[in-house]
Amino acid sequence: MAPSLEIKEIPPRVRHELKYIVPADRAEEIRNYIQIFCKHDPFANGDPPVYDVTTLQLDSPGLALHYAKDRKQVNRFKLRVRTYGSSLNSTVFFEVKRREEQFIRKTRSRVQPLDYSDKLFTEPYTIPEFKNDEEYANHLEFLRLKKVIDARPAVNIRYERESWISDTDSEIRITMDRKIRYRLADGYKLFNGDEKDWRVMDSETALRRPYGGMVLEIKIPLHVPTWVLHLIRMFDLERTGFCKYSTAMRLESLFTGQSYTAASERCNL
C-alpha cells in the first residue's frame, strides 16, 4: 500500500515540557500528591506503576543535533527511535521531536516489531504499511531529515519510567524517570542481549547534583492547571534543561578524554 498523493496536514501536538531533578527519596511524597489528581498510566505495571523506555538517538557524523544548543539555535530537533518494554515485542516509534522557541512539537510513526530492521534506515524505498496518511507523512519527514544531516546511530538510552495521567485532561502527564543509563549504539539495534555495556546516568556526576536522583517531568498543553503550579511550589522544584542524550555524550567524553561544553546538556528537549 503506497501513501496517497494528497496528504492531509494535521498539526503536530504542541506542549510544554518542564523538567526537574529531584532526590530519589522524595518520590513517595510527590506520588502521594499527584495521585490525588492523576491515575496510573494504563501501560505501566507494578506499585509504583512503571515501564521501561529504550531509545536509539541518531545524529550527524559531527553531532550537529547534540551541539545545536551550543550554537544557540532557538529552533532545533532530534531524531530518535523508541520502544517500550524490556525486549523488542511492542511498537517501535520513529520520532522527530522539535523545540520551537518555548514549545515542544513531536511527530511520529508506528512500526510493528516484526517490520523493524536496518532496511528501514538504509534502503530508502523500504516503507512499512501505516494506518493513515499522517503516519506516512511523519515517517517520510523522519527519513528526509535523516538524509539531510546524514544521521547515524549515536547512543542507546534506557530508563524506568513511572507515569501518571491527569484525571481531567489526558494531555497532562507527570513522569519520574529512574535507573537512567546509556551505551554507545550497536548499529540500529534497540536490544542486543548484552547488559554489561550500560553506564549509569542518574549519579551525582551525571546529574551535577550532590545526590543521585531522578528526572521529574511535567508535560502540559498550553495552559497550566492550578494543581500543577501548586506541585511546583509545594516541593520547591527548580526547573532545569536536563537532556538525556547530551548528558550521555558528556559522560562518554569523560571516558574518552574528549572535550565538551556543559551548555549542550541544558537543551530542554
ROLOTOR-887409 format. One record per residue (C-alpha): x, y, z; residue number from 1; chain. Coordinates in Angstrom, 3 decimals. Layout:
% residues N
X/Y/Z/NUM/A
...
This chain:
% residues 269
0.000/0.000/0.000/1/A
1.514/3.323/-1.108/2/A
0.792/6.646/0.536/3/A
-1.886/8.726/-1.160/4/A
-0.793/11.628/-3.312/5/A
-2.657/14.177/-1.225/6/A
-1.539/14.017/2.392/7/A
-3.733/15.938/4.768/8/A
-1.617/18.047/7.083/9/A
-2.528/17.568/10.729/10/A
-0.835/19.956/13.162/11/A
1.557/18.082/15.490/12/A
0.827/18.097/19.180/13/A
2.161/21.216/20.895/14/A
3.006/21.262/24.570/15/A
5.322/22.485/27.284/16/A
7.758/20.105/28.966/17/A
9.016/21.107/32.405/18/A
11.930/19.087/33.787/19/A
13.256/18.871/37.332/20/A
15.955/16.829/39.048/21/A
14.908/15.661/42.499/22/A
16.354/13.269/45.089/23/A
15.052/9.738/44.641/24/A
13.844/9.607/48.256/25/A
11.231/12.303/47.510/26/A
9.396/10.082/45.029/27/A
6.864/8.777/47.548/28/A
5.718/12.179/48.820/29/A
5.460/13.523/45.266/30/A
3.479/10.431/44.276/31/A
1.123/10.884/47.225/32/A
0.324/14.366/45.977/33/A
-0.085/13.733/42.246/34/A
-2.260/10.631/42.680/35/A
-4.980/12.947/44.016/36/A
-5.235/14.446/40.520/37/A
-3.941/11.625/38.324/38/A
-4.420/7.954/37.537/39/A
-1.867/5.296/36.631/40/A
-0.705/5.160/33.040/41/A
-2.595/2.093/31.689/42/A
0.608/0.791/30.067/43/A
2.518/0.801/33.358/44/A
2.638/-2.098/35.799/45/A
3.535/-2.633/39.420/46/A
3.499/-0.487/42.510/47/A
4.518/2.179/41.698/48/A
3.380/1.847/38.055/49/A
6.419/1.740/35.755/50/A
7.576/0.647/32.317/51/A
10.957/0.556/30.572/52/A
11.814/3.013/27.804/53/A
14.561/2.254/25.272/54/A
15.650/4.903/22.781/55/A
18.101/4.989/19.887/56/A
19.363/8.534/19.292/57/A
20.536/9.412/15.785/58/A
22.888/12.255/14.948/59/A
25.114/13.521/12.162/60/A
28.794/12.471/11.933/61/A
29.698/15.824/13.505/62/A
26.982/15.527/16.197/63/A
25.063/18.518/14.844/64/A
21.969/17.756/16.905/65/A
23.983/17.406/20.101/66/A
25.720/20.732/19.554/67/A
22.623/22.663/18.438/68/A
22.385/24.250/21.883/69/A
25.991/25.428/21.661/70/A
25.070/27.307/18.513/71/A
22.153/28.854/20.437/72/A
19.635/27.615/17.928/73/A
16.169/28.644/19.045/74/A
14.549/26.045/16.777/75/A
16.096/22.587/16.758/76/A
15.111/18.947/16.517/77/A
16.085/15.429/17.488/78/A
15.773/12.142/15.657/79/A
15.082/9.108/17.777/80/A
13.630/5.617/17.636/81/A
11.822/4.461/20.761/82/A
10.104/1.388/22.132/83/A
8.631/0.368/25.467/84/A
9.283/-2.791/27.452/85/A
12.327/-4.970/28.053/86/A
12.534/-6.544/24.598/87/A
11.548/-5.837/21.010/88/A
7.986/-7.103/21.228/89/A
5.997/-3.860/21.109/90/A
5.507/-0.945/18.728/91/A
8.594/0.980/17.606/92/A
8.125/4.733/17.240/93/A
10.129/6.807/14.746/94/A
10.045/10.298/16.245/95/A
11.011/13.821/15.274/96/A
10.991/15.989/18.371/97/A
11.240/19.706/17.734/98/A
11.746/22.655/20.004/99/A
10.243/25.841/18.575/100/A
11.040/28.688/20.941/101/A
9.411/27.625/24.244/102/A
7.168/24.934/22.744/103/A
7.713/21.238/22.041/104/A
6.273/19.575/18.936/105/A
6.535/15.840/18.368/106/A
5.564/13.793/15.322/107/A
5.941/10.052/14.989/108/A
5.141/6.950/13.008/109/A
4.416/3.491/14.410/110/A
6.316/0.445/13.135/111/A
5.452/-3.078/14.219/112/A
8.339/-5.009/15.826/113/A
8.370/-7.654/13.057/114/A
8.889/-4.874/10.484/115/A
11.788/-3.251/12.324/116/A
15.159/-3.788/10.626/117/A
18.189/-1.914/9.301/118/A
16.477/-1.695/5.910/119/A
14.112/0.952/7.249/120/A
17.132/3.252/7.582/121/A
19.444/2.112/4.778/122/A
17.077/1.384/1.903/123/A
15.037/4.497/1.057/124/A
12.155/2.640/-0.579/125/A
11.567/0.317/2.362/126/A
8.448/1.878/3.848/127/A
6.221/-0.188/6.161/128/A
2.463/-0.021/5.958/129/A
0.876/2.609/8.175/130/A
-2.681/3.127/9.324/131/A
-3.161/6.602/7.885/132/A
-1.652/9.364/5.779/133/A
-0.478/11.289/8.821/134/A
1.870/8.483/9.814/135/A
3.187/8.158/6.263/136/A
3.935/11.879/6.276/137/A
5.644/11.680/9.683/138/A
7.777/8.717/8.615/139/A
8.833/10.360/5.368/140/A
9.773/13.503/7.283/141/A
11.931/11.417/9.634/142/A
13.708/9.866/6.635/143/A
14.094/13.257/4.948/144/A
15.786/14.807/7.987/145/A
17.961/11.734/8.416/146/A
19.182/12.116/4.849/147/A
19.706/15.871/5.103/148/A
22.120/15.573/8.044/149/A
23.383/12.068/7.166/150/A
22.234/10.849/10.587/151/A
23.633/7.605/12.027/152/A
23.108/5.691/15.285/153/A
24.766/7.509/18.195/154/A
23.702/6.094/21.571/155/A
21.048/3.951/23.199/156/A
19.364/5.332/26.318/157/A
17.261/3.267/28.694/158/A
15.373/4.085/31.877/159/A
12.476/3.082/34.074/160/A
9.526/5.487/33.890/161/A
6.812/5.960/36.478/162/A
3.924/7.559/34.640/163/A
0.730/9.328/35.712/164/A
-2.068/10.868/33.625/165/A
-4.399/13.654/34.739/166/A
-7.953/12.597/35.595/167/A
-9.379/15.557/33.686/168/A
-7.002/16.012/30.713/169/A
-5.052/13.143/29.139/170/A
-2.592/15.653/27.667/171/A
-1.300/16.362/31.181/172/A
1.256/13.783/32.290/173/A
3.679/13.529/35.186/174/A
6.619/11.159/34.833/175/A
9.518/10.188/37.075/176/A
12.496/8.574/35.332/177/A
14.890/6.360/37.298/178/A
17.649/3.850/36.543/179/A
18.752/6.038/33.631/180/A
21.643/4.584/31.639/181/A
23.244/4.703/28.205/182/A
25.601/2.846/25.906/183/A
27.114/3.531/22.512/184/A
24.830/2.388/19.715/185/A
25.297/-1.050/18.185/186/A
24.055/-0.169/14.729/187/A
20.306/0.246/14.627/188/A
19.692/-2.357/17.311/189/A
17.462/-1.447/20.211/190/A
18.343/-4.617/22.146/191/A
21.424/-6.795/21.764/192/A
21.175/-9.024/24.824/193/A
24.314/-7.626/26.464/194/A
23.621/-5.694/29.668/195/A
27.209/-5.085/30.760/196/A
27.842/-2.139/28.418/197/A
25.361/0.236/30.063/198/A
26.713/3.220/32.011/199/A
24.802/4.957/34.817/200/A
23.259/8.372/34.111/201/A
21.444/9.186/37.361/202/A
24.553/9.532/39.521/203/A
25.913/12.672/41.158/204/A
28.369/13.156/38.286/205/A
25.733/12.747/35.607/206/A
23.098/14.932/37.262/207/A
25.549/17.567/38.521/208/A
23.962/17.380/41.943/209/A
25.287/16.385/45.392/210/A
22.968/13.395/45.209/211/A
21.846/10.703/42.841/212/A
18.282/11.248/41.800/213/A
15.511/11.031/39.272/214/A
14.183/13.224/36.490/215/A
10.682/14.544/37.128/216/A
8.910/15.790/34.018/217/A
5.625/17.646/33.709/218/A
4.069/17.506/30.248/219/A
1.260/20.003/29.811/220/A
-0.632/21.701/26.968/221/A
-0.566/25.470/26.595/222/A
-2.385/26.109/29.883/223/A
-1.004/25.185/33.305/224/A
-3.511/23.779/35.835/225/A
-3.525/25.242/39.320/226/A
-2.666/21.885/40.904/227/A
0.495/21.676/38.771/228/A
1.578/25.138/39.915/229/A
0.949/24.038/43.496/230/A
3.054/20.901/42.912/231/A
5.980/23.034/41.756/232/A
5.702/25.394/44.726/233/A
4.944/22.749/47.332/234/A
8.095/20.760/46.556/235/A
10.212/23.820/45.714/236/A
11.025/22.397/42.282/237/A
13.710/24.209/40.308/238/A
13.351/23.820/36.563/239/A
16.321/22.504/34.612/240/A
17.012/21.729/30.966/241/A
18.318/18.209/31.589/242/A
18.830/16.381/28.287/243/A
19.418/12.634/28.449/244/A
21.095/12.443/25.058/245/A
23.562/15.268/25.619/246/A
24.269/14.070/29.156/247/A
25.179/10.680/27.692/248/A
27.525/12.405/25.246/249/A
29.160/14.349/28.092/250/A
29.702/11.211/30.145/251/A
31.147/9.435/27.128/252/A
33.541/12.334/26.617/253/A
34.741/11.877/30.210/254/A
35.521/8.234/29.469/255/A
37.289/9.022/26.195/256/A
39.039/12.239/27.235/257/A
37.312/14.389/24.615/258/A
36.159/17.929/25.250/259/A
32.561/19.002/25.693/260/A
30.548/22.032/26.687/261/A
28.027/21.882/29.503/262/A
25.614/24.161/27.634/263/A
24.619/21.395/25.251/264/A
23.244/19.316/28.129/265/A
20.824/22.011/29.147/266/A
18.911/21.727/25.907/267/A
15.469/21.199/27.482/268/A
14.484/18.977/24.562/269/A
